[in-house]
Amino acid sequence: MDDLVGVRAIFLHPSHVDTGRQIAEAVFQVEKIVPADTPSPDDMSYKEPHLIVKLPADYLSRHSEANDILVEIQLTTQLQDALQRSVHAVVYKGDSFSWRKARLATQIRGILELIDGVLEQVEVAATVRAEREHPPYLTRNEIVDFAKATFRSAELPSDMRRFAITVEAMLIAARIQPDSLREIASRHSDLRDANSITPVEKVVGMLLREHGNDIARRLTAKRRVVITPELETLCPEARLISPGRRVSW
């Protein structure tokens, strides 16, 4: 039996499936690959690669009783795996044959294969539409541009969107516009160039120095501010943020 032992490897994107297959072929002794050929472009039946392999040689050297065991390794994406789990019992393990059920599974498989490719290249796929001006995004992108021009790239957070949203809330409380940030940063070079606090803390410190009372009074009720001991040392105005409005560590 080729599938007495079965393993399913699930990946995020189709290219990861290809990488997983290469790794499996390097680790295991491949007896055969199913399907052996590239499927026809108009064939949307189940064609995920299955590797029929023997266990690794170093394992068999210690367990010779497993020498004749073959293992089926299935490689697929998360979307295709979800489809298989959803339709397997209905389409392939039911008590009758149904053209409409089999056809629906095939149609969904084609849609998901297309979506798999789009998700892997979402940055490229997004370029098919023209960019539009969206006022909230314009403001936040201005904050992102400020951060990239002001702080070292190595210290920038990986999630610049969250950075912009956090800074935006502070600007709203201070009632100033993003185009004022560069001038404010030039007046507080000690915070701007500090090595011991993050860019978010730097901006918070700068704004608290100049608009601390306004920010403490106008921050929305659900807003909490991260005030680290280091920030409070560099910026005593951070004490204007009451304990109840701080993130508890």
C-alpha atoms as an extended CHARMM CRD file, in Angstrom:
* protein
*
       249  EXT
         1         1  MET       CA              0.0000000000        0.0000000000        0.0000000000  PROA      1               0.0000000000
         2         2  ASP       CA              1.2820000000        3.4210000000       -0.9450000000  PROA      2               0.0000000000
         3         3  ASP       CA             -0.6880000000        5.2780000000        1.7210000000  PROA      3               0.0000000000
         4         4  LEU       CA             -0.5820000000        3.0180000000        4.7510000000  PROA      4               0.0000000000
         5         5  VAL       CA              1.0790000000        6.0040000000        6.4400000000  PROA      5               0.0000000000
         6         6  GLY       CA             -0.0220000000        9.4510000000        5.3200000000  PROA      6               0.0000000000
         7         7  VAL       CA              1.2480000000       12.9450000000        6.0480000000  PROA      7               0.0000000000
         8         8  ARG       CA             -0.2520000000       16.2290000000        4.9130000000  PROA      8               0.0000000000
         9         9  ALA       CA              1.9570000000       19.3260000000        4.7610000000  PROA      9               0.0000000000
        10        10  ILE       CA             -0.0320000000       22.5650000000        4.5640000000  PROA      10              0.0000000000
        11        11  PHE       CA              1.5020000000       25.8120000000        3.3430000000  PROA      11              0.0000000000
        12        12  LEU       CA              0.3760000000       29.4090000000        3.0640000000  PROA      12              0.0000000000
        13        13  HSD       CA              1.1640000000       29.9830000000       -0.6200000000  PROA      13              0.0000000000
        14        14  PRO       CA              1.6020000000       27.8110000000       -3.7470000000  PROA      14              0.0000000000
        15        15  SER       CA              5.3100000000       28.6430000000       -4.0290000000  PROA      15              0.0000000000
        16        16  HSD       CA              5.7510000000       27.3170000000       -0.4890000000  PROA      16              0.0000000000
        17        17  VAL       CA              4.2800000000       24.0170000000       -1.6830000000  PROA      17              0.0000000000
        18        18  ASP       CA              7.0230000000       23.8400000000       -4.3100000000  PROA      18              0.0000000000
        19        19  THR       CA              9.6800000000       24.5630000000       -1.6770000000  PROA      19              0.0000000000
        20        20  GLY       CA              8.2090000000       21.9170000000        0.6280000000  PROA      20              0.0000000000
        21        21  ARG       CA              8.3020000000       19.3770000000       -2.1660000000  PROA      21              0.0000000000
        22        22  GLN       CA             11.9750000000       20.1160000000       -2.8230000000  PROA      22              0.0000000000
        23        23  ILE       CA             12.7820000000       19.6130000000        0.8580000000  PROA      23              0.0000000000
        24        24  ALA       CA             10.8240000000       16.3590000000        1.0150000000  PROA      24              0.0000000000
        25        25  GLU       CA             12.5930000000       15.0380000000       -2.0690000000  PROA      25              0.0000000000
        26        26  ALA       CA             15.9520000000       15.8460000000       -0.4710000000  PROA      26              0.0000000000
        27        27  VAL       CA             15.1140000000       14.1870000000        2.8580000000  PROA      27              0.0000000000
        28        28  PHE       CA             13.2230000000       11.0800000000        1.7430000000  PROA      28              0.0000000000
        29        29  GLN       CA             13.8320000000        8.4080000000       -0.8540000000  PROA      29              0.0000000000
        30        30  VAL       CA             11.1030000000        9.1200000000       -3.4070000000  PROA      30              0.0000000000
        31        31  GLU       CA              9.5370000000        6.0100000000       -4.9410000000  PROA      31              0.0000000000
        32        32  LYS       CA              7.0900000000        7.8550000000       -7.1770000000  PROA      32              0.0000000000
        33        33  ILE       CA              5.2260000000       11.1310000000       -7.5700000000  PROA      33              0.0000000000
        34        34  VAL       CA              1.4570000000       11.2970000000       -8.1210000000  PROA      34              0.0000000000
        35        35  PRO       CA              0.4690000000       12.8410000000      -10.4380000000  PROA      35              0.0000000000
        36        36  ALA       CA              3.6410000000       12.3100000000      -12.4140000000  PROA      36              0.0000000000
        37        37  ASP       CA              2.8600000000       14.9420000000      -15.0530000000  PROA      37              0.0000000000
        38        38  THR       CA              1.7870000000       18.5680000000      -15.0290000000  PROA      38              0.0000000000
        39        39  PRO       CA             -2.0210000000       18.6320000000      -15.2950000000  PROA      39              0.0000000000
        40        40  SER       CA             -3.6610000000       19.9160000000      -18.4310000000  PROA      40              0.0000000000
        41        41  PRO       CA             -4.4880000000       23.6450000000      -18.1830000000  PROA      41              0.0000000000
        42        42  ASP       CA             -8.2050000000       22.8910000000      -18.5400000000  PROA      42              0.0000000000
        43        43  ASP       CA             -8.1770000000       20.1210000000      -15.9120000000  PROA      43              0.0000000000
        44        44  MET       CA             -9.4270000000       21.3380000000      -12.5260000000  PROA      44              0.0000000000
        45        45  SER       CA             -9.5870000000       17.9350000000      -10.8180000000  PROA      45              0.0000000000
        46        46  TYR       CA             -7.6090000000       17.3030000000       -7.6320000000  PROA      46              0.0000000000
        47        47  LYS       CA             -3.9600000000       17.4960000000       -8.6810000000  PROA      47              0.0000000000
        48        48  GLU       CA             -2.0590000000       18.3960000000       -5.5270000000  PROA      48              0.0000000000
        49        49  PRO       CA              1.3300000000       16.6330000000       -5.5540000000  PROA      49              0.0000000000
        50        50  HSD       CA              1.6000000000       13.4020000000       -3.5850000000  PROA      50              0.0000000000
        51        51  LEU       CA              5.0360000000       11.9670000000       -2.9140000000  PROA      51              0.0000000000
        52        52  ILE       CA              5.2910000000        8.2430000000       -2.2330000000  PROA      52              0.0000000000
        53        53  VAL       CA              8.4790000000        7.8750000000       -0.2040000000  PROA      53              0.0000000000
        54        54  LYS       CA             10.4340000000        5.5110000000        1.9890000000  PROA      54              0.0000000000
        55        55  LEU       CA             11.4990000000        6.6030000000        5.4350000000  PROA      55              0.0000000000
        56        56  PRO       CA             14.9110000000        8.3300000000        5.7360000000  PROA      56              0.0000000000
        57        57  ALA       CA             17.9020000000        6.0520000000        5.5010000000  PROA      57              0.0000000000
        58        58  ASP       CA             19.2440000000        6.9900000000        8.9440000000  PROA      58              0.0000000000
        59        59  TYR       CA             15.8970000000        5.9980000000       10.4860000000  PROA      59              0.0000000000
        60        60  LEU       CA             15.7750000000        2.7050000000        8.5860000000  PROA      60              0.0000000000
        61        61  SER       CA             19.2980000000        1.8850000000        9.7420000000  PROA      61              0.0000000000
        62        62  ARG       CA             17.9110000000        1.8030000000       13.2800000000  PROA      62              0.0000000000
        63        63  HSD       CA             14.5010000000        0.3350000000       12.4380000000  PROA      63              0.0000000000
        64        64  SER       CA             14.9050000000       -2.2190000000        9.6710000000  PROA      64              0.0000000000
        65        65  GLU       CA             11.3780000000       -3.5320000000       10.3260000000  PROA      65              0.0000000000
        66        66  ALA       CA             10.0580000000       -0.3640000000        8.6480000000  PROA      66              0.0000000000
        67        67  ASN       CA             12.0830000000       -0.8940000000        5.4890000000  PROA      67              0.0000000000
        68        68  ASP       CA              9.0610000000       -1.8820000000        3.3790000000  PROA      68              0.0000000000
        69        69  ILE       CA              6.7260000000        0.8370000000        4.6490000000  PROA      69              0.0000000000
        70        70  LEU       CA              5.7840000000        3.4990000000        2.1430000000  PROA      70              0.0000000000
        71        71  VAL       CA              4.5740000000        6.9400000000        3.2090000000  PROA      71              0.0000000000
        72        72  GLU       CA              2.3350000000        9.2480000000        1.1960000000  PROA      72              0.0000000000
        73        73  ILE       CA              3.1810000000       12.9250000000        1.6550000000  PROA      73              0.0000000000
        74        74  GLN       CA              0.4860000000       15.3220000000        0.4810000000  PROA      74              0.0000000000
        75        75  LEU       CA              1.4180000000       18.9440000000       -0.0640000000  PROA      75              0.0000000000
        76        76  THR       CA             -1.2450000000       21.6220000000       -0.3440000000  PROA      76              0.0000000000
        77        77  THR       CA             -2.1750000000       25.2000000000        0.5350000000  PROA      77              0.0000000000
        78        78  GLN       CA             -4.3940000000       26.2910000000        3.4030000000  PROA      78              0.0000000000
        79        79  LEU       CA             -7.2420000000       27.1890000000        1.0430000000  PROA      79              0.0000000000
        80        80  GLN       CA             -7.1250000000       23.9010000000       -0.8230000000  PROA      80              0.0000000000
        81        81  ASP       CA             -6.8950000000       21.9810000000        2.4430000000  PROA      81              0.0000000000
        82        82  ALA       CA             -9.9890000000       23.7700000000        3.7390000000  PROA      82              0.0000000000
        83        83  LEU       CA            -11.8350000000       22.7610000000        0.5650000000  PROA      83              0.0000000000
        84        84  GLN       CA            -10.7820000000       19.1200000000        0.8760000000  PROA      84              0.0000000000
        85        85  ARG       CA            -11.8850000000       18.9590000000        4.4850000000  PROA      85              0.0000000000
        86        86  SER       CA            -15.2070000000       20.5920000000        3.6390000000  PROA      86              0.0000000000
        87        87  VAL       CA            -16.2120000000       18.4360000000        0.6670000000  PROA      87              0.0000000000
        88        88  HSD       CA            -14.4040000000       15.1340000000        1.2300000000  PROA      88              0.0000000000
        89        89  ALA       CA            -17.1150000000       13.4420000000        3.2810000000  PROA      89              0.0000000000
        90        90  VAL       CA            -19.9060000000       14.7270000000        1.0290000000  PROA      90              0.0000000000
        91        91  VAL       CA            -18.3720000000       14.2430000000       -2.4190000000  PROA      91              0.0000000000
        92        92  TYR       CA            -15.8990000000       11.3880000000       -2.0410000000  PROA      92              0.0000000000
        93        93  LYS       CA            -17.2170000000        9.3920000000        0.9140000000  PROA      93              0.0000000000
        94        94  GLY       CA            -20.9800000000        9.6880000000        0.4310000000  PROA      94              0.0000000000
        95        95  ASP       CA            -23.4830000000        6.8870000000       -0.1500000000  PROA      95              0.0000000000
        96        96  SER       CA            -24.1210000000        7.8120000000       -3.7920000000  PROA      96              0.0000000000
        97        97  PHE       CA            -22.5680000000        9.4710000000       -6.8230000000  PROA      97              0.0000000000
        98        98  SER       CA            -23.6550000000       13.0480000000       -7.5360000000  PROA      98              0.0000000000
        99        99  TRP       CA            -22.6430000000       14.9780000000      -10.6420000000  PROA      99              0.0000000000
       100       100  ARG       CA            -23.7350000000       18.3080000000       -9.1600000000  PROA      100             0.0000000000
       101       101  LYS       CA            -21.7190000000       17.8420000000       -5.9570000000  PROA      101             0.0000000000
       102       102  ALA       CA            -18.6010000000       16.7870000000       -7.8300000000  PROA      102             0.0000000000
       103       103  ARG       CA            -19.0280000000       19.6620000000      -10.2570000000  PROA      103             0.0000000000
       104       104  LEU       CA            -19.4050000000       22.1860000000       -7.4330000000  PROA      104             0.0000000000
       105       105  ALA       CA            -16.2230000000       20.9170000000       -5.7390000000  PROA      105             0.0000000000
       106       106  THR       CA            -14.3510000000       21.2910000000       -9.0410000000  PROA      106             0.0000000000
       107       107  GLN       CA            -15.6560000000       24.8250000000       -9.5770000000  PROA      107             0.0000000000
       108       108  ILE       CA            -14.6650000000       25.8730000000       -6.0640000000  PROA      108             0.0000000000
       109       109  ARG       CA            -11.2290000000       24.3140000000       -6.5420000000  PROA      109             0.0000000000
       110       110  GLY       CA            -10.6670000000       26.4450000000       -9.6280000000  PROA      110             0.0000000000
       111       111  ILE       CA            -11.7260000000       29.5940000000       -7.7930000000  PROA      111             0.0000000000
       112       112  LEU       CA             -9.4600000000       28.8310000000       -4.8410000000  PROA      112             0.0000000000
       113       113  GLU       CA             -6.4980000000       28.0900000000       -7.0800000000  PROA      113             0.0000000000
       114       114  LEU       CA             -6.9350000000       31.5240000000       -8.6320000000  PROA      114             0.0000000000
       115       115  ILE       CA             -7.2870000000       33.1590000000       -5.1990000000  PROA      115             0.0000000000
       116       116  ASP       CA             -4.1710000000       31.3230000000       -3.9830000000  PROA      116             0.0000000000
       117       117  GLY       CA             -2.1730000000       32.9760000000       -6.7460000000  PROA      117             0.0000000000
       118       118  VAL       CA             -3.6640000000       36.4090000000       -6.0990000000  PROA      118             0.0000000000
       119       119  LEU       CA             -2.9580000000       36.2350000000       -2.3550000000  PROA      119             0.0000000000
       120       120  GLU       CA              0.6580000000       35.2840000000       -2.9630000000  PROA      120             0.0000000000
       121       121  GLN       CA              1.0890000000       38.2940000000       -5.2560000000  PROA      121             0.0000000000
       122       122  VAL       CA             -1.3180000000       40.6600000000       -3.4960000000  PROA      122             0.0000000000
       123       123  GLU       CA              1.0490000000       43.6200000000       -3.8440000000  PROA      123             0.0000000000
       124       124  VAL       CA              1.1790000000       43.0980000000       -7.6040000000  PROA      124             0.0000000000
       125       125  ALA       CA             -2.5370000000       42.2930000000       -7.8900000000  PROA      125             0.0000000000
       126       126  ALA       CA             -3.4480000000       45.5670000000       -6.1640000000  PROA      126             0.0000000000
       127       127  THR       CA             -1.7990000000       47.5520000000       -8.9740000000  PROA      127             0.0000000000
       128       128  VAL       CA             -4.5720000000       46.6530000000      -11.4260000000  PROA      128             0.0000000000
       129       129  ARG       CA             -6.6750000000       49.3980000000       -9.8450000000  PROA      129             0.0000000000
       130       130  ALA       CA             -5.7760000000       53.0650000000       -9.7470000000  PROA      130             0.0000000000
       131       131  GLU       CA             -4.9580000000       54.5260000000       -6.3460000000  PROA      131             0.0000000000
       132       132  ARG       CA             -7.5340000000       56.9180000000       -4.9490000000  PROA      132             0.0000000000
       133       133  GLU       CA             -7.2060000000       59.7270000000       -2.4640000000  PROA      133             0.0000000000
       134       134  HSD       CA             -8.7080000000       58.8090000000        0.8900000000  PROA      134             0.0000000000
       135       135  PRO       CA             -8.2860000000       61.6460000000        3.4510000000  PROA      135             0.0000000000
       136       136  PRO       CA             -7.5430000000       59.4370000000        6.4940000000  PROA      136             0.0000000000
       137       137  TYR       CA             -4.9090000000       57.5570000000        4.4870000000  PROA      137             0.0000000000
       138       138  LEU       CA             -3.3290000000       60.7990000000        3.2610000000  PROA      138             0.0000000000
       139       139  THR       CA             -2.8540000000       61.9410000000        6.8570000000  PROA      139             0.0000000000
       140       140  ARG       CA             -1.4360000000       58.6440000000        8.0080000000  PROA      140             0.0000000000
       141       141  ASN       CA              0.8950000000       58.3520000000        5.0310000000  PROA      141             0.0000000000
       142       142  GLU       CA              2.2060000000       61.8080000000        5.8880000000  PROA      142             0.0000000000
       143       143  ILE       CA              3.0270000000       60.5050000000        9.3800000000  PROA      143             0.0000000000
       144       144  VAL       CA              4.7570000000       57.4620000000        7.8830000000  PROA      144             0.0000000000
       145       145  ASP       CA              6.7920000000       59.7010000000        5.5580000000  PROA      145             0.0000000000
       146       146  PHE       CA              7.8030000000       61.8490000000        8.5220000000  PROA      146             0.0000000000
       147       147  ALA       CA              8.9880000000       58.8050000000       10.4780000000  PROA      147             0.0000000000
       148       148  LYS       CA             11.0070000000       57.4070000000        7.5810000000  PROA      148             0.0000000000
       149       149  ALA       CA             12.6760000000       60.7690000000        7.0120000000  PROA      149             0.0000000000
       150       150  THR       CA             13.3890000000       61.4080000000       10.7150000000  PROA      150             0.0000000000
       151       151  PHE       CA             14.3300000000       58.1230000000       12.3700000000  PROA      151             0.0000000000
       152       152  ARG       CA             16.8960000000       55.4660000000       11.5400000000  PROA      152             0.0000000000
       153       153  SER       CA             15.4610000000       52.7150000000        9.3800000000  PROA      153             0.0000000000
       154       154  ALA       CA             16.7050000000       50.0610000000       11.8060000000  PROA      154             0.0000000000
       155       155  GLU       CA             14.5810000000       51.4750000000       14.6410000000  PROA      155             0.0000000000
       156       156  LEU       CA             11.3500000000       51.8600000000       12.7120000000  PROA      156             0.0000000000
       157       157  PRO       CA              8.5880000000       49.4610000000       13.7790000000  PROA      157             0.0000000000
       158       158  SER       CA              7.6350000000       46.6580000000       11.4270000000  PROA      158             0.0000000000
       159       159  ASP       CA              3.9940000000       47.7540000000       11.5910000000  PROA      159             0.0000000000
       160       160  MET       CA              4.1250000000       51.3090000000       10.2850000000  PROA      160             0.0000000000
       161       161  ARG       CA              0.3600000000       51.3960000000        9.9020000000  PROA      161             0.0000000000
       162       162  ARG       CA             -0.1150000000       50.9610000000       13.6480000000  PROA      162             0.0000000000
       163       163  PHE       CA              2.5790000000       53.5500000000       14.2910000000  PROA      163             0.0000000000
       164       164  ALA       CA              0.7150000000       56.0770000000       12.1350000000  PROA      164             0.0000000000
       165       165  ILE       CA             -2.6370000000       55.3890000000       13.8060000000  PROA      165             0.0000000000
       166       166  THR       CA             -1.0970000000       55.8190000000       17.2720000000  PROA      166             0.0000000000
       167       167  VAL       CA              0.6280000000       59.0860000000       16.3750000000  PROA      167             0.0000000000
       168       168  GLU       CA             -2.5170000000       60.3280000000       14.6350000000  PROA      168             0.0000000000
       169       169  ALA       CA             -4.4890000000       59.9730000000       17.8900000000  PROA      169             0.0000000000
       170       170  MET       CA             -1.8940000000       62.0660000000       19.7170000000  PROA      170             0.0000000000
       171       171  LEU       CA             -1.9810000000       64.7320000000       17.0030000000  PROA      171             0.0000000000
       172       172  ILE       CA             -5.7780000000       64.9210000000       17.1970000000  PROA      172             0.0000000000
       173       173  ALA       CA             -5.5760000000       65.3690000000       20.9620000000  PROA      173             0.0000000000
       174       174  ALA       CA             -2.9400000000       68.0860000000       20.5330000000  PROA      174             0.0000000000
       175       175  ARG       CA             -4.9300000000       69.6630000000       17.6910000000  PROA      175             0.0000000000
       176       176  ILE       CA             -1.9800000000       69.9610000000       15.3620000000  PROA      176             0.0000000000
       177       177  GLN       CA             -1.4060000000       68.7160000000       11.8120000000  PROA      177             0.0000000000
       178       178  PRO       CA              1.1230000000       66.0920000000       10.6750000000  PROA      178             0.0000000000
       179       179  ASP       CA              3.0520000000       68.7020000000        8.6930000000  PROA      179             0.0000000000
       180       180  SER       CA              4.1500000000       70.1930000000       12.0370000000  PROA      180             0.0000000000
       181       181  LEU       CA              5.9970000000       67.0340000000       13.0860000000  PROA      181             0.0000000000
       182       182  ARG       CA              9.2720000000       67.7770000000       11.3150000000  PROA      182             0.0000000000
       183       183  GLU       CA              9.5440000000       71.2060000000       12.9250000000  PROA      183             0.0000000000
       184       184  ILE       CA              8.6760000000       69.7680000000       16.3520000000  PROA      184             0.0000000000
       185       185  ALA       CA             11.3060000000       67.0400000000       15.9330000000  PROA      185             0.0000000000
       186       186  SER       CA             13.9390000000       69.6610000000       15.1330000000  PROA      186             0.0000000000
       187       187  ARG       CA             13.2250000000       71.3450000000       18.4700000000  PROA      187             0.0000000000
       188       188  HSD       CA             13.6500000000       68.1400000000       20.4590000000  PROA      188             0.0000000000
       189       189  SER       CA             16.7320000000       66.5400000000       18.9900000000  PROA      189             0.0000000000
       190       190  ASP       CA             17.5580000000       64.8330000000       22.3000000000  PROA      190             0.0000000000
       191       191  LEU       CA             14.4020000000       62.7370000000       22.0060000000  PROA      191             0.0000000000
       192       192  ARG       CA             14.6740000000       62.3680000000       18.2530000000  PROA      192             0.0000000000
       193       193  ASP       CA             18.1870000000       60.9190000000       18.4790000000  PROA      193             0.0000000000
       194       194  ALA       CA             17.7840000000       58.9150000000       21.6880000000  PROA      194             0.0000000000
       195       195  ASN       CA             18.8220000000       55.2730000000       21.4660000000  PROA      195             0.0000000000
       196       196  SER       CA             16.8590000000       53.9750000000       24.4380000000  PROA      196             0.0000000000
       197       197  ILE       CA             13.2730000000       54.6790000000       23.3330000000  PROA      197             0.0000000000
       198       198  THR       CA             11.2200000000       53.7380000000       20.2960000000  PROA      198             0.0000000000
       199       199  PRO       CA             10.0270000000       56.1160000000       17.5660000000  PROA      199             0.0000000000
       200       200  VAL       CA              6.5240000000       55.9950000000       19.0370000000  PROA      200             0.0000000000
       201       201  GLU       CA              7.8590000000       57.0390000000       22.4260000000  PROA      201             0.0000000000
       202       202  LYS       CA              9.9300000000       59.7670000000       20.8050000000  PROA      202             0.0000000000
       203       203  VAL       CA              6.9140000000       61.3020000000       19.1070000000  PROA      203             0.0000000000
       204       204  VAL       CA              4.7980000000       60.9480000000       22.2380000000  PROA      204             0.0000000000
       205       205  GLY       CA              7.5300000000       62.6570000000       24.2560000000  PROA      205             0.0000000000
       206       206  MET       CA              7.8880000000       65.5190000000       21.7930000000  PROA      206             0.0000000000
       207       207  LEU       CA              4.1490000000       66.1420000000       21.7380000000  PROA      207             0.0000000000
       208       208  LEU       CA              3.8400000000       65.9240000000       25.5080000000  PROA      208             0.0000000000
       209       209  ARG       CA              6.5860000000       68.5020000000       25.9240000000  PROA      209             0.0000000000
       210       210  GLU       CA              4.7260000000       70.9860000000       23.7460000000  PROA      210             0.0000000000
       211       211  HSD       CA              1.0780000000       70.0360000000       24.2420000000  PROA      211             0.0000000000
       212       212  GLY       CA              1.0410000000       67.8570000000       27.3340000000  PROA      212             0.0000000000
       213       213  ASN       CA             -1.9190000000       69.4520000000       29.0940000000  PROA      213             0.0000000000
       214       214  ASP       CA             -4.0280000000       69.4390000000       25.9450000000  PROA      214             0.0000000000
       215       215  ILE       CA             -3.2220000000       65.8070000000       25.2060000000  PROA      215             0.0000000000
       216       216  ALA       CA             -3.9350000000       64.6720000000       28.7660000000  PROA      216             0.0000000000
       217       217  ARG       CA             -7.2820000000       66.4530000000       28.6440000000  PROA      217             0.0000000000
       218       218  ARG       CA             -8.4200000000       65.5000000000       25.1520000000  PROA      218             0.0000000000
       219       219  LEU       CA             -7.3480000000       61.8940000000       24.7080000000  PROA      219             0.0000000000
       220       220  THR       CA            -10.4060000000       59.7570000000       24.0730000000  PROA      220             0.0000000000
       221       221  ALA       CA            -11.6190000000       57.6690000000       26.9860000000  PROA      221             0.0000000000
       222       222  LYS       CA            -10.5440000000       54.3640000000       25.4550000000  PROA      222             0.0000000000
       223       223  ARG       CA             -7.0620000000       55.5630000000       24.5070000000  PROA      223             0.0000000000
       224       224  ARG       CA             -4.1150000000       54.3420000000       26.5810000000  PROA      224             0.0000000000
       225       225  VAL       CA             -0.5370000000       55.5800000000       26.2800000000  PROA      225             0.0000000000
       226       226  VAL       CA              2.6280000000       53.5710000000       26.8040000000  PROA      226             0.0000000000
       227       227  ILE       CA              4.8090000000       55.4950000000       29.2490000000  PROA      227             0.0000000000
       228       228  THR       CA              8.0230000000       53.6470000000       30.0260000000  PROA      228             0.0000000000
       229       229  PRO       CA             10.3340000000       54.6430000000       32.8870000000  PROA      229             0.0000000000
       230       230  GLU       CA             12.9340000000       55.6600000000       30.2980000000  PROA      230             0.0000000000
       231       231  LEU       CA             10.5090000000       57.9950000000       28.5420000000  PROA      231             0.0000000000
       232       232  GLU       CA              9.4920000000       59.5320000000       31.8540000000  PROA      232             0.0000000000
       233       233  THR       CA             13.1480000000       60.1490000000       32.6590000000  PROA      233             0.0000000000
       234       234  LEU       CA             13.8030000000       61.8740000000       29.3320000000  PROA      234             0.0000000000
       235       235  CYS       CA             10.4570000000       63.6520000000       29.3000000000  PROA      235             0.0000000000
       236       236  PRO       CA              9.0910000000       64.5430000000       32.7660000000  PROA      236             0.0000000000
       237       237  GLU       CA              5.9610000000       65.8610000000       31.0390000000  PROA      237             0.0000000000
       238       238  ALA       CA              4.9840000000       62.2020000000       30.6060000000  PROA      238             0.0000000000
       239       239  ARG       CA              3.7490000000       62.3880000000       34.1950000000  PROA      239             0.0000000000
       240       240  LEU       CA              0.7910000000       64.3750000000       32.8700000000  PROA      240             0.0000000000
       241       241  ILE       CA             -0.6360000000       61.0380000000       31.6700000000  PROA      241             0.0000000000
       242       242  SER       CA             -2.4300000000       59.6830000000       34.7220000000  PROA      242             0.0000000000
       243       243  PRO       CA             -1.8980000000       56.0500000000       35.8140000000  PROA      243             0.0000000000
       244       244  GLY       CA             -5.4140000000       55.1620000000       34.6830000000  PROA      244             0.0000000000
       245       245  ARG       CA             -4.6190000000       56.2730000000       31.1210000000  PROA      245             0.0000000000
       246       246  ARG       CA             -1.4160000000       54.2810000000       30.8130000000  PROA      246             0.0000000000
       247       247  VAL       CA             -0.7770000000       50.7890000000       29.5170000000  PROA      247             0.0000000000
       248       248  SER       CA             -0.0260000000       48.5650000000       32.5030000000  PROA      248             0.0000000000
       249       249  TRP       CA              3.0650000000       46.3870000000       32.1090000000  PROA      249             0.0000000000
